[in-house]
């Protein structure tokens, strides 16, 4: 009998211990090959500067962004054995090493470098100045730098074999663990000297957080952490003596964690104290990486994530559907389960069933003395100690209406408020007197309310499927806020929380809302983060607002929120939140400041102060550019085309929404895009140039103000002209301008031809006028008279010569009108021939007393250049008639000089007459009319020729010694 009693007692204690252990077990998540891990046996853990967690295994390396794994097998890494070490150099490249080789990942490719000899022990150093020291099995020391191995000739004066090399960043020195791991050597110059020998109760440990070498010393039931000067850093309670902590140890600035393969894990804050029980941890823990949010534990069966937030869950087999939570006067947590009954959780975390009735509803409450009131579908009860006392007048009606009411204790009325179908009631729990306030609005009368709270003015605020009701029982007034009729935007209010007697936080099917009691205006909150059904709200003092919604928990900083800064932490299954979709209003903050809530599959609690920590910030990292991986450290992307460029990016870290959204813009080029859920995009078409791409997440960082998670990268586009986005427009403009130019040219050419034809016709007219003017009747009459005299004097030869002269002159003169050259021009030689004939005929009339000459350089060819016809004759005629004949009617000199320049020809006509002024006095009565004057017609011709593009100028210099006319004619090739 005694033996049986002992067995039962042992069994009970073991079950009690198991229940206690399970209650204290923090929520964790295990990642295996089914979740994407490259190999189940983890050997090393490392977190890089980008926030990626690198998991070294016996089959390769996995890169974890907090949600998914990217795997690299040993074959891809060009390695043959398990990963012993992972680290990062100054360029952000990842180093992975085995006993045979080291492989370096630049973000694009792995490059491996094989050791000459297998190393003695796995190397746990990270690169210093992008180099590391290694020791091979032959006791050779090598330095690896820039892809090359250099053998170092250090003198080992210790007389002991070297096991491993570690760099102590705190002291900036290299230390050597020597044979037996109880001796420590130090590198001084090129000599290794013995530095320290430990006692039997001490071991060397290496902090992977601070990269410093330390000492762990066993003192009775605790472990002291010492630096190398044996100065105490901190003490950790333990239950057994330490043995093997040399490699698997992390001593951070804020906490210390010790573990080995045989005794499990010790840590100061006890989150991990019961995670691995000492009798079941053999050969289990292989690596541990703490960050500010989680403990990452590598085991021989996978990677385990233990959130530091410390979610504790309870036996879901006992309470599968916990729907209501409150607290009694003894500090017990009362849980009403919809399926399994009523439970109590005492201060020792024991779960005790109080009742087996079903269909308990989610709004139990307590009064100011912590008397508990709760209901199921059948009846309303008061709970005293462990007994339920029913209210007989507060139960389901025979007609079939159940007691699915929602409870709230009003301090203003000292009454229990219940929200029922189409009304609320105020119950005095002592004498069971009841006051009913019905809704006058018929649309509200047909529905139940979902939640209720009260303010200091005696107003009761009831949320329901149609909106919000403000009820004032002491004033007998109700006011309705219908989301359709009254422009009240919150829809189907499921949760309500009063803050500082002026603000109602409303949880609705369309998000989280703030309602100002005084202005009766509502505004949405955290629209980027919470855009779905909010089912529970509770605030903690004046610091935090805890919101349960469809995708998890959001913890909001209240002070910042009321200042317009929406700063929040989001918990979901990615960062240790134990379930999705908290139960409607199944939340409670107890007197010990624990936050209790019902998740989708279990009851959980967490200390409120654990919900707001300075966690690792999220990071955005660009991963691929046009389907190719972006090497680490590359901050400028290039492309030979501005069309169809794609980019991919990664959101790294656990503290973000389950469904984050992103937007992007090209700085100074485009506005922000609309929010999108995918993490890749096709950029808009870009012209050649330099750009900056910005990407932003709707997740806010945990800080004192709003900071958006964002990233920026430079993009250079250099493409051919025909690929430019503006080329089509440019081509169209060019084509249009070409058409306009062609049309303009055609029209202008047509008009010019017409104009030239008219000008040429006018030029012919002027030439005809010139001919008429130049064929001076007196000149022709006098010349014909000389012919007659030759005939009278029987000088037939002289008459014939004169007839030939006048015939040739007239033929040349008239022939100038029929010139086939452009604009009716003639070559200069023909023009000079006309002048020669004219002067010869004038010389006949002057009895051969005229002296004349036409002079030009021998190299000058008058046939090569074109001039307007009959341009010189009027000036030569004026020289004879108005210059020479006014002074001496029979004799005189005329000199014509032609000079060639680069772009023009000058023709000077010089006479030795009396000059223009005296000639006008002598022969004033003989001046011809302008229309008959050759010189006047010449002026008109010069103006006309200028419109044809032939710019002729002339100057006249005259005095009593004679007159000089100088014409400048542009060179026109014949």
ABEGO torsion letter per residue (X at the ends): XAAAAAAAAAAAAAAAAAAAAAAABBBBBBBBAAAGBABABBABBBBBAAGBBBBBBAAEBBBBAGABBBBBBAAAAGBABBBABBBBBAAGBBBBBBAABBBBBAGABBBBBBBABBBABBBABBBBGGBBBBBBAAGBBBBBBGGBBBBBBBBBAAGBBBABBBBBAAAGBBBBBBBGGABBBBBBEABBBBABBBBAABBBBBBAAAGBBBBBBBBEABBBBBBAAGBBABBBBBABBBABAAABBBBBAABBBBBBAAAEBBBAAGAAAAABBAAAABGABABBBBBAABBBBBBAAEBBBBBAAGBBBBBAAABABBABBBBBAAGBBBBBBAAAEBBBBBAAGBBBBABABBGBBABBBBBAAGBBBBBBAABBBBBBEABBBBBAABBBBAAGBBABBBBBBBAAAGBBBBBBBGBBBBBBAAAGBBBBBBBABAAAAABBBABBBBBAAGBBBBBBAAEBBBBBAAAGBBBBBBAAAAGBABBGBABBBBBGGABBBBBBAAEBBBBBAAAGBBBBBGAAABABBBABBBBBEAABBBBBBAAEBBBBBAAAAAAGBBBBBBBBAAAGBBEBGBBBGBBBBBAAGBBBBBBAABBBBBBAAAABBBBBBBBBBBABBGGBBBBBGBABBBBABABGBBBBBBBBEABBBABBBBBBBBBGABBBBBBBABABBBBBBBBBEBBBBBBBBABBBBBABBBBBBBBBBBBBBBBAAABAAAAAAAAAAAAAAAAAAAAAAAAAAAAAAAAAAAAAAAAAAAAAAAAAABBAAAAAAAAAAAAAAAAAGBAAAAAAAAAAAAAAAAAAAAAAABABBGGBBBAAAAAAAAAAAAAAAAAAAGGABBBBBBBBAABBAAABBBBBGAAAAAAAAAAAAAAAAABAABEBBBBBBBBBAABBBBBBBBABAEAAAAAAAAAAABBBAAABAAAAAAAAAAAAAAAGBBBBBBBBBBAAEBBBBBBBBBBBX
